[in-house]
Amino acid sequence: MTWNPLDEVREWHCAATEEACFEMEERFKKEGLRIHLVDTPLTTDPILKVACIFDGTDADPSAERFKSYQDLD
């Protein structure tokens, strides 16, 4: 079964590789968030191939932890 972002109730962010999910988890923990990686299902996207699923006290399904490239100007 393919992972569906519309059905996901936990915090998630997509990445190109599973290793990138672990790096993301490390970054969140360095920022002081109590969050941990619980799953890395495959997506159907050809570039962002993995969904990094996080849970924990600070996990927030509505979190916008990354600025859009459009917001960087």
Secondary structure by P-SEA (a helix, b strand, c coil): ccccccccccbbbbcccaaaaaaaaaaaaaacccccccbbbbccccccccccccccccccccccccccccccc
